[in-house]
Amino acid sequence: MDSSIAPMDTFLDLDMPLETINQVAGNSFIPMVCVSRAPMDTRELPPVSMRDRDYDSLGNTVLHALVLIADNTKENTDFIIRMYDEVLIRDTRLAQGAVPLEAIENKHGLTPLKLAAKMGKIGLFRHMVQREFTDHETRALSRKFTDWIYGPIHSSLYDMTSIDTSEPNSVLEIIVFGSAIENRQEMLQVEPLHSLLEEKWERFASKLFLVAFLGYLVYLVIFTTVTFYRKEGQPPFPVENTTKDAFRCIGELITALGAVYFLIKALMDFKRRPPRIQSMHIDGCNDISFFVQATFLLVSMVMYACGRREYVVPLVVSLALAWINILYYSQGSKHLGMYNVMIQRIILSDISRFLFVYVVFLIGFSAAIVALMEENTSENPTQKFNSIHNTALELFKLTIGMGELDFKDDVEYIEVFYILLITYILLTYIMLFNMLIALMSDTVDKVYKDSESIWRLQVG
């Protein structure tokens, strides 16, 4: 590599004088430098040379660099697109027969197209996958070919190289599993990705999803039956030579193998798409839910083998999660899938914030009431408010309308007690619950607009 080529952080420094940039980066990188300089349209491209195929220490060519400095604003994107096409056309004329400049990968195995997908540069990405040249000399650079036009209707063919999952590390795979890409649900609406996903879903993905749902339903029935008809007493239980016990053992084996399968599948999904708090609003938490379900069941199996009667606790928790996880397969239906997206968004945003504030109020007022009634509880040990735990339970009952006030005669400072009680009811039952309803309504309105694109991303 030419020693005059500077590292990426050098030739992207827009505060350097233009003369210095020309000396450091070479003429081929001048288009990148012109982005923040006005007037942009007065800059001329440097003379034609083979320097366009130079690369930096990370293997990035001039096209990679153009992708890196794109920022999705209209002015910037329009200028980068003009520079990108000009460099691409110039390289094609100069390096005939060589590997196309756009097909060169950097050291991370990313072409400019894959880099644009990975970084969420949707404006430049849309142009790259929909690029169409009409003249004969540059037509081979097109990725979109108009087949026919009839009035406002037209049919187009797309070059699917590097886009479809038939190739490793494809654009579609990068976007679907790129949890760090903030606008990936919008990028999946770009043609031909939108039509590609629809075609895959209609042809085979929906059928595979249906088979997976039926298999999970059979597993869930077996899991429920085994849990319901489990033996009582001190585990582990000996295997008896009866038909009923044989079926029970087979059911337990299927349940255990299913837990191992879900655990491995969840870990593989975590590796491909690491869970992030920011991306859970889009990806949901199905992988985490399946992982927790499998973990609880495996813990229950270990406790059973160790002779612990408490193995029932993680067992029933896993069973409850198993039934909740059936909502994951609601994604097979478009309308149920969009409804599931709204439920996940409400739980992860509105209800989680509500529960945090509510628990703070609940613990605070419980501690205050217990401290106020400390003398009364020492005289009457059976009093409901003899601990923070019991007091919090009673206040929770009041919140949902199931509490009673039969303790009022035992309170010494009745005025202070009523002030605390009324304040708690105003802050929780009246204010927090009504705020929760308003926030959930607002969330549904916002999510409904993007629910279809998020659903397509989740089934992808």
C-alpha positions in Angstrom: 0.0 0.0 0.0 1.2 3.5 -0.8 2.8 5.0 2.3 1.2 8.4 1.5 -2.3 7.1 2.4 -3.3 8.3 5.8 -5.3 6.5 8.5 -9.0 7.0 8.5 -9.0 9.4 11.4 -6.5 11.6 9.5 -8.2 12.0 6.1 -11.6 12.6 7.7 -10.4 15.6 9.8 -12.4 18.4 8.2 -10.6 21.1 10.2 -7.4 20.6 8.3 -6.5 23.0 5.5 -7.4 21.8 2.1 -3.8 22.0 0.9 -2.7 19.7 3.8 -5.4 17.2 3.1 -4.3 17.0 -0.6 -0.8 16.3 0.5 -1.8 13.7 3.2 -4.7 11.9 1.5 -4.0 12.3 -2.2 -6.3 13.6 -4.8 -8.6 10.6 -4.7 -9.9 11.6 -1.2 -10.8 15.2 -2.0 -14.5 14.4 -2.6 -14.7 13.3 1.1 -13.2 16.6 2.3 -15.6 18.8 0.4 -18.7 17.7 2.4 -18.5 20.5 5.0 -17.0 23.2 2.7 -19.1 25.8 0.9 -20.1 26.2 -1.8 -20.0 22.4 -2.3 -21.2 22.4 -5.9 -18.2 24.5 -7.0 -15.6 21.8 -6.1 -14.2 19.9 -9.0 -13.1 16.3 -9.0 -9.4 15.7 -9.2 -7.8 14.3 -12.3 -8.5 10.7 -13.1 -6.0 8.3 -11.5 -5.8 4.8 -10.1 -5.5 6.3 -6.6 -9.3 5.5 -6.2 -8.3 1.9 -5.4 -6.0 2.9 -2.5 -7.1 1.9 1.0 -6.4 2.9 4.5 -5.1 0.8 7.4 -8.6 -0.8 7.9 -8.9 -1.7 4.2 -11.5 1.1 3.5 -11.5 2.5 0.0 -12.7 5.9 -1.1 -16.3 4.5 -1.4 -16.1 3.2 2.2 -15.0 6.6 3.3 -17.9 8.3 1.5 -20.3 5.9 3.4 -18.6 6.8 6.7 -19.2 10.5 6.4 -22.8 10.3 5.2 -25.1 11.6 7.9 -28.7 11.0 6.4 -29.4 14.7 6.0 -30.7 15.6 2.6 -27.9 18.1 1.6 -25.2 15.7 2.8 -26.8 12.7 1.2 -27.3 14.3 -2.2 -23.7 15.5 -2.3 -22.3 12.1 -1.2 -24.4 10.3 -3.8 -23.0 12.6 -6.6 -19.5 11.9 -5.4 -20.1 8.2 -5.0 -21.5 7.8 -8.6 -18.7 9.9 -10.1 -15.9 7.9 -8.4 -17.6 4.6 -9.4 -18.0 5.6 -13.0 -14.5 7.0 -13.2 -13.0 3.8 -11.7 -15.0 1.6 -14.2 -13.6 3.5 -17.2 -10.1 3.4 -15.9 -9.9 -0.1 -14.4 -11.6 -2.2 -17.0 -11.5 -5.9 -16.3 -10.5 -5.4 -12.7 -12.6 -6.3 -9.6 -15.3 -3.6 -9.3 -14.4 -0.9 -6.7 -17.8 -1.4 -5.1 -17.1 -5.1 -4.6 -13.9 -4.6 -2.6 -14.2 -5.5 1.1 -12.5 -3.9 4.0 -10.7 -5.8 6.8 -14.1 -6.4 8.5 -15.4 -8.1 5.4 -17.8 -5.2 4.5 -18.3 -3.8 1.0 -19.5 -0.2 0.8 -23.1 -1.5 0.5 -22.8 -3.7 3.6 -21.1 -0.8 5.5 -24.0 1.5 4.6 -26.5 -1.1 5.9 -24.5 -1.7 9.1 -24.3 2.0 9.9 -27.9 2.8 9.0 -27.0 5.3 6.2 -30.5 4.9 4.7 -30.3 7.7 2.2 -27.1 6.5 0.6 -28.2 2.9 1.0 -31.4 3.5 -0.9 -29.5 5.0 -3.7 -27.0 2.2 -3.8 -29.6 -0.6 -4.1 -31.8 1.4 -6.5 -29.1 2.9 -8.6 -30.0 2.9 -12.3 -27.9 4.2 -15.2 -29.5 4.5 -18.7 -26.5 5.1 -20.9 -24.8 2.0 -22.4 -21.3 2.7 -21.0 -22.4 2.7 -17.3 -25.5 0.5 -17.5 -23.5 -2.4 -16.0 -23.1 -0.4 -12.8 -26.9 -0.4 -12.2 -28.5 -2.5 -9.5 -32.0 -1.7 -10.8 -33.2 -2.3 -14.3 -36.6 -1.1 -15.5 -38.3 -3.9 -17.3 -41.4 -2.0 -18.6 -43.4 1.1 -17.9 -47.1 1.6 -18.6 -48.3 5.0 -17.3 -47.8 5.2 -13.5 -47.1 1.5 -13.4 -43.7 0.0 -13.9 -41.8 -3.3 -13.4 -38.2 -3.4 -12.3 -35.5 -6.0 -11.8 -33.0 -5.8 -9.0 -29.5 -7.1 -8.7 -29.6 -9.2 -5.5 -25.8 -9.7 -5.2 -24.8 -9.3 -1.5 -28.4 -8.6 -0.5 -30.1 -12.0 -0.2 -29.2 -14.4 2.6 -28.0 -17.0 0.0 -24.6 -15.3 0.5 -22.8 -15.2 3.9 -22.9 -11.9 5.8 -25.6 -10.6 3.5 -27.2 -7.1 3.7 -30.5 -8.6 4.8 -28.8 -10.5 7.6 -26.8 -7.5 8.7 -30.0 -5.4 9.0 -32.2 -8.0 10.7 -29.6 -9.0 13.3 -28.0 -5.5 13.7 -29.5 -4.5 17.0 -27.2 -1.4 17.1 -28.9 0.0 13.9 -31.4 2.4 15.1 -33.4 2.8 11.9 -33.3 -0.8 10.6 -37.1 -1.2 10.5 -37.1 1.8 8.1 -34.3 0.3 6.0 -36.3 -2.9 5.6 -39.0 -0.8 3.9 -36.5 0.1 1.1 -37.0 -1.9 -2.1 -36.0 -4.6 -2.9 -35.7 -5.6 0.8 -39.4 -5.0 1.4 -40.4 -7.3 -1.5 -37.7 -9.8 -0.7 -39.0 -10.3 2.9 -42.6 -10.6 1.7 -41.6 -13.1 -0.9 -39.6 -15.2 1.6 -42.5 -15.1 4.1 -45.1 -16.1 1.6 -43.1 -18.9 0.0 -41.6 -20.8 2.9 -41.1 -18.8 6.1 -44.7 -18.7 7.1 -45.0 -22.5 6.6 -41.9 -23.2 8.7 -43.3 -20.8 11.4 -46.6 -22.7 11.4 -44.7 -26.1 11.9 -42.7 -24.5 14.7 -45.9 -23.3 16.4 -47.6 -26.7 16.2 -44.4 -28.4 17.6 -44.3 -25.9 20.4 -48.0 -26.4 21.2 -47.4 -30.2 21.5 -44.4 -29.5 23.7 -46.5 -27.2 25.9 -49.3 -29.7 26.3 -46.8 -32.4 27.4 -45.0 -30.0 29.7 -48.4 -29.0 31.3 -49.5 -32.6 31.7 -46.2 -33.7 33.3 -46.3 -30.8 35.8 -50.0 -31.3 36.6 -49.7 -35.1 37.2 -46.3 -35.0 39.0 -45.8 -37.3 42.0 -46.1 -35.9 45.5 -43.5 -36.6 48.2 -39.7 -36.6 48.5 -37.9 -36.6 45.1 -36.3 -38.3 43.2 -39.1 -40.8 42.7 -38.3 -44.4 41.6 -39.5 -45.5 38.2 -42.3 -48.0 38.5 -43.1 -50.7 36.0 -46.5 -49.3 35.0 -47.8 -47.7 31.8 -48.7 -44.5 33.6 -45.1 -44.2 34.9 -43.6 -45.0 31.5 -45.6 -42.2 29.9 -44.6 -39.8 32.7 -40.9 -40.6 32.2 -41.3 -40.1 28.4 -43.0 -36.7 29.0 -40.3 -35.6 31.5 -37.6 -36.6 29.0 -39.3 -34.6 26.2 -39.7 -31.6 28.5 -36.0 -31.7 29.5 -34.8 -32.0 25.9 -37.1 -29.1 25.0 -35.5 -27.0 27.7 -32.0 -27.8 26.4 -33.1 -26.9 22.9 -34.6 -23.5 23.9 -31.5 -22.7 26.0 -29.1 -23.4 23.1 -31.3 -21.6 20.6 -31.5 -18.5 22.9 -27.7 -18.5 23.4 -27.2 -18.7 19.6 -29.6 -15.8 19.1 -27.8 -13.8 21.8 -24.6 -14.4 19.9 -26.0 -13.2 16.6 -28.1 -10.4 18.1 -26.8 -9.3 21.5 -29.6 -8.1 23.7 -29.6 -4.3 24.2 -31.9 -2.2 26.3 -32.2 0.3 23.5 -33.2 -2.3 20.9 -35.7 -4.2 23.1 -38.4 -1.8 22.0 -38.0 -3.1 18.5 -36.7 -6.7 18.9 -38.8 -7.4 21.9 -37.7 -9.8 24.7 -38.8 -13.1 23.3 -35.2 -14.6 23.3 -34.7 -13.5 26.9 -38.1 -15.0 27.9 -37.3 -18.4 26.3 -33.9 -18.3 28.0 -35.4 -17.7 31.4 -38.0 -20.4 30.8 -35.4 -23.0 29.9 -33.1 -21.9 32.8 -35.9 -22.3 35.4 -36.8 -25.7 34.1 -33.1 -26.9 34.2 -32.7 -25.5 37.7 -35.9 -27.4 38.7 -34.4 -30.6 37.2 -31.2 -30.2 39.2 -33.1 -29.5 42.4 -35.2 -32.7 41.7 -32.1 -34.8 41.3 -30.7 -33.4 44.5 -33.9 -34.4 46.4 -35.2 -30.9 47.1 -38.9 -30.6 47.4 -38.6 -26.9 46.4 -38.1 -28.1 42.8 -41.8 -27.3 42.3 -41.2 -23.5 42.5 -38.9 -23.0 39.5 -41.0 -25.7 37.7 -44.3 -23.8 37.9 -42.5 -20.5 37.0 -41.1 -22.1 33.9 -44.6 -23.4 33.1 -46.1 -20.0 33.4 -43.4 -18.5 31.1 -43.9 -21.3 28.6 -47.6 -20.3 28.2 -46.6 -16.6 28.0 -44.1 -17.4 25.3 -46.8 -18.7 23.0 -47.3 -15.0 22.2 -44.1 -15.2 20.2 -45.8 -17.4 17.7 -48.6 -14.8 17.3 -46.1 -13.1 15.0 -47.2 -15.6 12.3 -50.4 -13.5 12.0 -49.9 -9.9 10.8 -52.6 -8.4 13.0 -51.7 -10.5 16.1 -48.1 -9.8 15.5 -48.7 -6.0 15.4 -50.8 -6.3 18.6 -47.9 -8.2 20.2 -45.5 -5.4 19.2 -47.8 -2.9 21.0 -48.0 -5.1 24.2 -44.2 -5.4 24.3 -43.7 -1.7 23.9 -46.2 -0.9 26.6 -44.6 -3.4 29.1 -41.0 -2.3 28.4 -41.7 1.5 28.5 -44.9 2.6 30.3 -45.5 -0.2 32.8 -41.8 -0.6 33.8 -41.6 3.2 34.6 -44.9 3.0 36.4 -43.9 0.1 38.6 -40.6 1.8 39.6 -42.4 4.9 40.8 -45.2 2.9 42.4 -42.8 0.7 44.3 -41.0 3.8 45.6 -44.3 5.2 46.9 -45.4 1.8 48.3 -42.2 1.3 50.3 -42.0 4.9 51.5 -45.5 5.1 52.9 -45.3 1.5 54.3 -42.2 2.5 56.3 -43.9 5.7 57.5 -47.0 3.9 58.7 -45.0 1.1 60.4 -43.0 3.7 62.3 -46.1 5.6 63.3 -47.9 2.5 64.6 -44.8 0.9 66.3 -46.2 1.2 69.8 -49.6 -0.2 68.9 -48.1 -3.3 67.2 -46.0 -4.1 70.3 -49.2 -4.3 72.3 -51.1 -6.2 69.6 -48.8 -8.6 67.7 -51.6 -9.7 65.4 -52.1 -6.2 64.1 -51.9 -6.0 60.2 -49.3 -3.3 60.2 -46.6 -4.9 62.3 -44.1 -5.0 59.5 -43.2 -3.3 56.2 -44.1 -6.4 54.3 -47.6 -6.7 55.8 -48.2 -2.9 55.5 -47.2 -2.9 51.9 -49.6 -5.7 51.2 -52.4 -3.8 52.9 -51.6 -0.6 51.0 -51.5 -2.6 47.7 -55.0 -4.0 48.5 -56.2 -0.4 49.1 -54.8 0.6 45.7 -56.8 -2.0 43.8 -59.9 -1.6 46.0 -59.7 -4.7 48.1 -58.4 -3.1 51.4 -60.3 -2.5 54.7 -60.1 0.2 57.3 -61.0 -1.9 60.4 -57.8 -0.8 62.1 -58.6 2.9 62.6 -59.5 2.7 66.4 -56.0 1.3 67.2 -54.1 4.3 65.8 -52.9 6.8 68.4 -52.1 9.7 66.0 -55.2 9.2 63.8 -54.8 12.5 62.0 -51.3 11.8 60.8 -52.3 8.3 59.7 -55.2 9.7 57.6 -52.9 12.3 56.0 -50.5 9.5 55.0 -53.3 7.3 53.8 -55.0 10.0 51.7 -51.7 11.2 50.3 -50.8 7.7 49.2 -54.2 7.1 47.6 -54.0 10.4 45.7 -50.5 9.7 44.4 -51.1 6.1 43.4 -54.7 5.3 42.8 -55.7 8.6 41.3 -52.5 10.1 39.8 -50.3 7.2 38.8 -53.0 4.9 37.4 -54.5 7.7 35.3 -51.1 8.7 34.1 -50.4 5.0 33.1 -53.7 4.9 31.1 -52.8 8.1 29.3 -49.3 7.0 28.6 -50.4 3.6 27.3 -52.9 5.3 25.0 -50.2 7.6 23.6 -47.8 4.7 23.2 -50.4 2.7 21.2 -51.0 5.7 18.9 -47.3 6.1 18.3 -46.4 2.5 17.9 -49.4 1.8 15.6 -47.7 3.8 12.8 -44.5 1.7 13.0 -46.0 -1.6 14.2 -46.1 -3.2 10.7 -42.4 -2.4 10.0 -41.4 -3.6 13.5 -43.4 -6.8 12.9 -41.7 -7.4 9.6 -38.3 -7.0 11.3 -39.2 -9.5 14.1 -40.4 -12.1 11.7 -37.3 -11.5 9.5 
